[in-house]
């Protein structure tokens, strides 16, 4: 008997999509209340759960931390052996459990009920469960059909838990005016950290910028060009304002066409109005501009577009593993 695994796979995905549609319809004022309490919480946002719900709790906590909200995960089993001390007055404890009746959660629930300054949030699929009834705030996950035969393999239920957690975390962003630059502070490494590097972090600065006065001769420009070895020169006037740019191709064409390059000054051959980018621009965006305009370097400014504060070269970006 032949099995069409692709059909089975698509059926699993469709079952989980159906579950997510039910979750979307379930988002209500209870969800709003939980988000508002997270934003107001002066203590820590603590997550716990058992089994796969515990793994998902850890993931949600990690996401919140990456968004600048103090959060961590506690193992429910370890809390019965001393780790309850990690949860203190002013904290918010979010417990995730499909059944809401996991025995490992009972000590956590009892602990928070003895300390009324700890806000208990219950995320469960069972309205009559101990967790739902004991919580200060709660959210009822929809009753769904698990993927696969028998409706017993945790699949759709865990998918809805993960999606709920993402919705919870990302909902906190707008009110806090959390930006991609804030995210970078908490995620400086890895591919995400690289993608969030700014032009100002990678550019050539100070004496490394290939400046040339616009009134200099091309002969002088060639000397600076060979010394800096960046493939471009940035032309400036006597007030240090940027007036143009010369590429290696421009210099080669001048050298080829002119017998006496000593009589040619930079401002006669430079390209006026060079492409400018701000120091705060993401390096990935700067790379896109270079690719679209088929150039290898950009002038960088901070506050005044007339004053170049750096040069970002395609090699700066590629060497930072940004592609």
N, C-alpha and C positions, 0 to 999 in steps of 0.2 A: 504493500500500500504506500503510495507516494503522498508526501505532505508538502503543501505549498507554504513554506515558512514565511514568505513575504505577505501572504494573505493573513496568516496568524498575527504577524507583526503589526500590520495595518489595523487589524481588529483591536489589538491591545491599545494602540495609539488612539483610535476612535473612542474606545471606552473611557480612556482617561480624559480626552477632550470633552466628552459629555459630562464627566465629573466636574471639570473646570467651569463649564457653562453653569452648572448648578451652584458652584461656589460663587461665581460672579453675581448671580441673582441673590445670594445670601448676604452679600456685603451690605451692612445697614448701620443704624445708629450705634449699635454695640461696638462695631469696628471703629467708628469715630471716637467713641469714649476711650477705647484702649489707646489709640494713637495720641489723644490729648493727654492722657495720664503719663504716657511715656515722655512726652515733651515737657510736662510739668515736674516730673520726678527729680528730686534733689539727690537721691541716692543712686544705687546701681540697678540696672535692669538685668535680672538673673533668670536664666532659662533652665528647665529640667524636663526630663521625660524618661520613658523606659523603652528599651528595645529600639526599633526604627524611629519611633517618635523622639527618643533621646538623641539619636544621630542628627535628626532634622532640627531639633532644638539647638544643638551645638552650631549647626550651619547658620541658623537665623541669628543667633547671638553674635557670631563672627561677622555677619553682614552689618549688623547694627554698629559694631565696633569700628568697622571700616568707614562708617558714615559719621564717626565722631561721637557716638553715644556710648557711654561707659557700660559695658555689658560683658557677662561671662556665663559659662555653663557650669552647672554643678551636677555631679552624678547622684542620682536619686538613692542608689544603694549606699553610697559612701556617706550620705547625709545622716543615715541611721547610726553611723559610727564616728561622729564627731564633726562632720563637715557642715552641720547646721549653723555652726558659728560663723560661717562665711556670709550668712544672710542676717542683716541687722536692721534696726529701726530706720524707716525712711526708704527702704529698698522696695522694689517691685518684683515679685516672683511670678513668672509666666510658666505654667505647667501645660504641656501638650500631651494628650492621651486620647487615643481613638475611643476607648471604652469609658474613660474617666473613672475606672475602678481598680487600676493597677495597685496592688498591695504596697509596692515600694513607694508610692506617692503619699500614702496615708500619713506617715510621720511628718512629711513636709507640710501637708494640709493642716494637721493638728498644731504644728509649730507656729504657723502663721496665724492661726485662730487664737493662740495664746498671746501673740504679740500683734495687737490690732494696728500698730503703726507700719506693718508690712502689708502692702497691697497684693492680694492674691488674684491672679488672672487665670481662668480656666479655659482652655481651648480643647473642645471635645465634640464628639458626634452624638453623645447620649445626654438628653435633657434631664433624665431622672438619675444621673450618676452622682456619686459623692462629690466629684470635682466640680461639676456644674453648680450644684446646690450650695457648696461651701464657698464659692468664689465671690469676691467683691465685684469683679467684672468678669464677664464671660462672653464667649462667642461660640455659637452652635454651628459646627461644620455640617454640611448637608449629608444626608444619607445617600450613599452612592453604591454603584455596582463595581466590585473589584474586577480587574481584567483576568482573563484566563478561566479555566473550568472550575466550577464549584463555588465561585464568589468568596474564596477564603485566602487568596494570596495577596498580601499587602502591596497594592500597586496604585490604584486610583486614590485610595485614602492617603497614602504617603505623598502622592503628587499634589493633592489639594493642600496638605499641610505645608509643603515647601512653598507653593504659590501664595498661600495665605501669609507666610512669613516674609516673602519678598514684598508683597503688597503693604504689609505693616511697616517694614523698614523704609521703603521708598516713599511712603506717605509722609514720613517725618522730614523729608528734604526741603520742600517748598517753604514751609513756615519758618525754617531756620536759615533760609537763603544759602543753603549748602551748595557749593559750586564744585566744578571739576578740580579746581586748584586746592580746595579743602580736602577733597578725596585723595589727591596726590600726597598730601602731608601724612596721611595715614597708610599710604600704599606706595612707598618710594621705590621699591624694587620690583623685579620681574617685568614681564611684557607690558602689564598695565602701567607700571611706573614709568617705563620708557615712553609709552604713548603719550603720557601726560607731562613730559619734559617740555619746558618752554624754550623759545629762541634765546632768551636772556641767559639761560643756564649753559648753552652750548656754543654761543657765538665767540668770535675773536674780539678781544677788548684792548683798550689802551694802546700801547706801542705795537701791538700785533695787527692793528687795523692798517691796511695798505693805503694810506692817504697820499695824495699828490696835489700840489697846488695847481690850480687850473692854468696859471701863467707859466708853468715850467715847460721846458722843451721836451720833446718826445725822447730825446737821448737820455735826459734825466729820468723820465718816466720808465724807460727800459731798465735802468739800474735798480730803481725801487721795485719794479715788477720782478726782476730776477732775485732780489734779496728777500722779498716777502713770499714769493712762490705760491700765490693763492689763485692765480689765473685772472685776477681783476685788480683794478686800481680805482679808488674812490676820489673823485676830483672835488676839491674844496676851494673857496675863495679866501681872501685875506681875513674875513670875519669868521673863518672856520665853518661856514655854512656849506652844506653839500650842494654841488651844482651839476654833477654828472658822474658817469662811470665809464671805464674803458676795460674791455675784455682782452684776453690774449689774441683772439681772432682779429680784433680791431688793430692791435699793434702789428700783427703780421701783415695785414693788408697795407698799412701805412708804410712799413719797411719795404714792402715789395714794390709799391708804386712810386715811392719818393727817393730821389737820389740823395738829397740833402735833408736828413730828418732833424738837423740842428735848428733849422729855421721854422719848424712846425711846433706850435704850442698845444698843450693838452686841450684847451677849451675849443679849439678849432675842429677837433676830431671826436671828442667825447660824446657819448649818448646822454642827452639831457633827460631830466625827470626819471631817474632810476627808480626801480620798484622798491618800495619801502614797506617794512613790517615793524610792528611794535614788539618790544622785548617780551611782552606778556603773551604773545601768540604761541600756540602750541607748535612745537617743531614739526609735527606731522602735517599741520596746515601749511607751514612754510615750504615743506617738501612738495606738497601738492601744487603750490603756486609755481615753484621752480619747474616742475614737470610740465605744467600747462603752458608756461611761457618759454620752455626750452632754454633755461638759463641755469647757471650753476651756483650763483651767489645772490644774496639780497642785502641791501643796506638796512640797518636796524636803528630805530630811534626809541626814545623813552617818552618824553613829553613834547619836545619840539621836533617837528618833522624835518626842519632845516638842519638839525644837528644830528649827525650820525654817531651813535654810541657803540656800534659794533658791526661786525660783518658775519653773517651766517652763511657757511659754505655747505654744499651738498654732502661733502665728506664728514663735516661735523655731525650731521644727522645720521648718516649711514653708519658711522663708527659707534653711535649710541644705540645701534640695533633697531632703529626706527625705519620701517619700510612701508 
